[in-house]
Amino acid sequence: MSGAQTKRTITCTVCPTGCEIGVYAKNGEIERMEGYACKRGRDYAQGEFLHPVRILTSTVRLLGGAEPLLPVRSGKPVPKEKLFDFIALLRSVSVQAPVRRGQVIVQNALGTGADIIASCDA
């Protein structure tokens, strides 16, 4: 028995146009897409449908600084399904001041190849 076709609408964020891209899939496989204005939009919608990723922004404890928390972010997009795992990891991290913007706080977090880096000097 074959699965039913599903449609998901994805708003492209690659450029200011914000194309509404319709992704039609069956059994998790993309059959067709419509509504994209460029190849970048098509690639974005395909990636967002098959394997969504996000830049993680959060905080870690800062010891000896003017503020108690240090803003951090992932150095590259991370799998969306692992965001809560990243947050759990960051709850256990503390860093000693001084810290420089761009300094790696956690290297290769959760084996994803993404470093967690400081977003500002502290």
Secondary structure, DSSP 8 states (H G I E B T S, - for coil): ----EEEEEEE--SSTT--EEEEEEETTEEEEEE--SSHHHHHHHHHHHHS-EE--EEEEEEESSSSSEEEEEESS-EEGGGHHHHHHHHHT-EEES---TT-EEETTGGGSS--EEESS--
